[in-house]
Amino acid sequence: MNLAKDIIKGNRTALGQGITLIESTLPKHKKQAQELINNCLTHSGESIRIGITGIPGVGKSTFIDVFGNLLTKKGHKVAVLAIDPTSKKTQGSILGDKTRMSKLSNNENAFVRPSPNKNTLGGIAAKTRESIILCEAAGFDIILIETVGVGQSETKVESIVDFFLLLMLAGAGDELQGIKRGIMELADALIITKSDGKNLQDAKNAALRYKNAIHLFPITENGWIPQVKICSALENNGIDQIYNLIIDFDTQMKNNGWKKENRYNQQKLWLHQIIKEELGNQKYEKLLNENVIEKFEITLSESKSVYHIFDRLK
């Protein structure tokens, strides 16, 4: 497939076309999309996948604009998958994050792609996982996934990333921010944004409260202790510390084997989701009860192609 070859060469126009193809709901595009993903899979996986969430107004786009440019200065290639609410009229993105990340959008070592969530719950779009694969195949070694905003179902992004970053504001209670304890427990780092000027002391106080609260949370399976930091994207303060934190996390997770194990568990979840979506709940339950899916899960460690495995299940 020429499109796959162009993506692997790092052609950003081809990458955009590829994501459009996999997001298409037209039946004729389905097989083409699966073939594209299969052809890109062997060139994917070598990245740090970072989920970034927070309520509207917390400054996600501004933070990503500054953070993304810092990453490129440090030699990384950065892809941003910004998940926007869906327009009921056009079925496209409402907010258009690309226009709010003006510097990063014009950075030759960055790729910014707004995608409508099409009312998919969980803060991500239906094909975000597949979009990550294409971005990695195109040579982007850090993938940032910006979610719609924090809600009860926002935790789905955690199932497709390595590191989960929760942006928060100082001076507002959890209830006012709409933050649920569940999402705080999933976060690998809590960042108090807009920590500048008159907000600086409030941010420091809020950071101290969250640090104390984290000690009450259950111990994480991967051995990582969630960190709390403050930053100002406006003044470009504290952004470097967040980068160092993520690199430390990635190194630790590679060394203790958690990154590999987590990716494998995410692959299994992806396989289950595809079977449910394509074959229906009744067929899924039958395959589950007969331990058929469990047998195929083992092959995920040998083959990255979830679709190849799915084809054998049909």
C-alpha positions in Angstrom: 0.0 0.0 0.0 1.6 3.3 -1.1 -0.1 5.3 1.6 1.6 3.1 4.3 5.0 3.5 2.6 4.5 7.3 2.5 3.5 7.4 6.1 6.6 5.3 7.1 8.8 7.8 5.2 7.4 10.5 7.4 5.1 12.2 4.9 2.7 14.3 7.0 0.2 14.8 4.2 0.0 11.0 3.9 -0.3 10.7 7.7 -3.3 13.1 7.6 -4.9 11.1 4.8 -4.3 7.8 6.7 -6.0 9.1 9.8 -8.9 10.4 7.7 -9.2 6.9 6.2 -9.3 5.0 9.5 -11.8 7.6 10.9 -14.2 7.0 7.9 -17.4 5.2 8.7 -17.9 4.2 5.0 -18.0 0.3 4.6 -15.7 0.5 1.6 -13.0 2.2 3.7 -13.0 -0.4 6.5 -10.8 -3.0 4.8 -8.4 -0.4 3.5 -8.1 1.0 6.9 -7.3 -2.3 8.5 -4.7 -3.1 5.8 -3.1 0.3 6.4 -2.9 -0.3 10.2 -1.5 -3.8 9.6 1.2 -2.4 7.3 2.2 0.3 9.8 2.1 -1.9 13.0 5.6 -3.3 12.6 6.9 0.3 12.5 5.0 1.4 15.6 5.3 1.0 19.4 8.6 3.0 20.0 7.2 6.1 21.6 6.0 7.6 24.8 2.2 7.9 24.8 1.0 10.7 27.0 -2.7 11.4 27.8 -3.5 14.9 28.9 -6.8 15.8 30.5 -8.4 18.6 32.5 -11.6 20.6 32.6 -12.3 23.2 29.9 -10.5 26.4 30.8 -7.6 24.7 32.6 -5.3 25.6 29.6 -4.8 22.2 27.9 -4.1 23.6 24.5 -1.8 26.4 25.7 0.1 23.9 27.8 0.5 21.5 24.9 1.6 24.3 22.6 4.4 25.2 24.9 5.2 21.7 26.1 5.3 20.4 22.5 7.7 23.0 21.3 10.0 22.2 24.3 9.9 18.5 23.3 11.0 19.4 19.7 13.9 21.5 21.0 15.1 18.5 22.9 15.2 16.5 19.7 11.8 14.8 19.8 9.2 14.5 17.1 5.8 15.2 18.5 2.3 14.2 17.4 -0.7 15.7 19.0 -4.1 14.0 18.7 -6.6 16.6 20.0 -10.0 15.1 20.7 -12.8 17.7 20.2 -16.5 17.7 20.9 -18.5 16.8 17.7 -20.7 19.3 15.8 -24.2 17.9 15.5 -24.5 19.6 12.1 -21.2 18.8 10.4 -20.0 15.9 12.5 -16.6 17.7 12.6 -14.6 19.2 15.5 -16.2 22.2 17.2 -13.2 23.7 19.0 -10.4 23.4 16.3 -7.5 22.9 18.7 -5.1 23.4 15.7 -5.8 27.1 15.7 -5.1 27.3 19.4 -1.7 25.6 19.1 -0.4 28.0 16.5 3.3 27.7 17.2 3.3 23.9 17.4 1.1 23.6 14.3 3.8 25.4 12.3 6.7 23.4 13.9 8.3 21.1 11.2 8.9 18.4 13.9 5.3 18.4 15.1 2.0 17.1 13.8 -1.3 18.4 15.2 -4.5 16.6 14.3 -7.9 17.6 15.8 -10.4 14.7 15.6 -14.1 14.8 16.6 -15.1 12.4 19.3 -18.4 11.6 17.5 -20.0 11.3 21.0 -17.7 8.5 22.0 -17.5 8.3 25.8 -14.2 8.4 27.6 -12.7 11.6 26.3 -11.1 10.0 23.2 -12.3 9.4 19.7 -13.3 5.9 18.4 -10.1 5.5 16.3 -7.5 7.3 18.6 -5.7 4.0 19.2 -5.3 3.4 15.5 -4.2 7.0 14.9 -1.4 6.5 17.5 -0.1 3.6 15.5 0.1 5.7 12.3 1.8 8.6 14.1 4.4 6.2 15.5 5.0 4.6 12.1 5.6 8.2 10.7 8.5 8.6 13.2 6.9 10.6 16.0 8.4 9.4 19.3 6.2 11.3 21.6 2.4 11.2 21.2 0.2 13.6 23.1 -3.5 12.8 23.4 -5.6 15.8 24.5 -9.0 14.7 25.7 -12.3 16.5 25.5 -12.5 17.4 29.2 -12.9 15.8 32.6 -16.1 13.8 33.3 -17.2 10.6 34.8 -16.1 8.5 31.8 -12.9 10.4 31.0 -10.8 7.6 32.3 -10.8 5.7 29.0 -7.7 7.6 27.8 -5.7 5.8 30.5 -6.2 2.5 28.6 -4.3 3.7 25.5 -1.4 5.7 27.0 1.8 5.1 29.0 1.6 8.3 31.1 -1.6 10.0 32.3 -1.3 13.8 33.0 -4.1 15.6 34.8 -4.1 19.4 34.6 -5.9 21.2 37.4 -6.6 24.8 38.6 -5.9 26.3 42.0 -8.6 28.0 44.0 -11.5 25.7 43.1 -12.8 22.7 45.0 -13.0 19.2 43.4 -16.7 19.5 43.1 -16.5 22.8 41.3 -14.0 21.5 38.8 -16.0 18.4 38.2 -13.0 16.2 39.1 -13.8 12.7 40.3 -11.6 10.8 42.7 -11.4 8.0 40.2 -9.6 10.1 37.6 -7.2 11.5 40.2 -6.3 7.9 41.2 -5.4 7.1 37.6 -3.2 10.1 37.1 0.6 9.7 37.1 1.1 13.4 37.6 -1.2 16.2 38.7 -0.2 19.6 37.3 -1.5 22.9 38.7 -1.6 25.2 35.7 -1.7 29.0 35.4 0.7 29.2 38.4 1.8 32.8 37.9 1.2 36.3 39.2 -1.6 36.4 41.8 -2.3 32.7 41.3 1.2 31.5 42.3 0.7 31.2 46.0 -2.8 29.6 45.5 -1.1 27.1 43.2 1.6 26.3 45.8 -1.1 25.8 48.4 -3.2 23.6 46.1 -0.1 21.5 45.2 0.6 20.8 48.9 -3.0 19.7 49.5 -2.9 17.4 46.5 0.4 15.9 47.7 -1.2 15.1 51.0 -4.3 13.6 49.3 -2.2 11.3 47.1 -0.9 9.5 50.2 -4.4 8.3 50.9 -4.8 6.7 47.4 -4.1 3.0 46.9 -0.5 2.0 46.0 0.0 1.8 42.2 0.7 -1.5 40.6 3.7 -0.2 38.7 5.4 1.2 41.8 5.3 4.8 40.6 4.3 7.5 43.2 2.2 10.1 41.4 3.8 13.5 41.4 2.3 17.0 41.9 3.9 20.0 40.1 3.0 23.6 39.3 3.6 25.3 36.0 2.9 28.4 33.9 2.6 27.9 30.2 2.2 31.7 29.8 5.6 32.3 31.5 7.1 29.0 30.4 7.9 28.1 34.0 7.9 24.5 35.3 7.5 22.9 31.9 11.1 21.5 32.0 10.3 19.7 35.3 7.3 18.0 33.8 9.4 16.8 30.9 12.1 15.4 33.3 9.3 13.7 35.3 7.9 11.9 32.3 11.4 10.7 31.1 12.1 9.4 34.6 8.7 7.6 34.6 9.3 6.1 31.2 12.8 4.9 32.2 11.5 3.4 35.4 8.6 1.6 33.6 11.0 0.2 31.0 13.4 -1.1 33.6 10.8 -2.8 35.8 9.0 -4.3 32.8 5.7 -2.4 33.4 5.7 -0.6 30.1 5.8 -3.8 28.1 3.2 -5.5 30.4 0.9 -2.4 30.2 1.1 -2.3 26.4 0.2 -6.0 26.3 -2.8 -5.5 28.5 -3.9 -2.6 26.3 -3.6 -4.8 23.3 -5.8 -7.4 24.9 -8.4 -4.8 25.7 -8.3 -3.6 22.1 -8.9 -7.1 20.9 -11.9 -7.5 23.1 -13.3 -4.2 22.0 -12.9 -5.1 18.3 -14.6 -8.5 18.8 -17.6 -6.8 20.6 -18.0 -4.1 18.0 -17.6 -6.3 14.9 -19.3 -9.5 16.1 -21.7 -8.3 18.7 -22.1 -9.0 22.4 -23.7 -12.4 21.9 -20.9 -13.8 19.8 -18.3 -12.2 22.1 -19.8 -13.9 25.2 -19.8 -17.2 23.4 -16.1 -16.9 22.4 -15.3 -15.8 25.9 -17.1 -18.7 27.6 -15.4 -21.2 25.3 -11.9 -19.7 26.2 -11.3 -19.0 22.4 -10.4 -15.4 23.0 -8.0 -16.3 25.8 -6.1 -18.6 23.5 -5.7 -15.9 20.9 -4.6 -13.4 23.6 -1.4 -15.4 23.9 -0.5 -14.7 20.3 -0.6 -10.9 20.9 2.9 -11.1 22.4 4.1 -12.6 19.2 2.1 -10.5 16.7 1.2 -6.9 17.1 -1.6 -7.1 14.6 -4.9 -7.3 16.5 -6.8 -7.3 13.1 -4.9 -10.4 11.9 -6.0 -12.2 15.1 -9.6 -10.9 14.7 -9.7 -12.2 11.1 -9.0 -15.7 12.4 -11.8 -15.4 14.9 -14.5 -14.4 12.4 
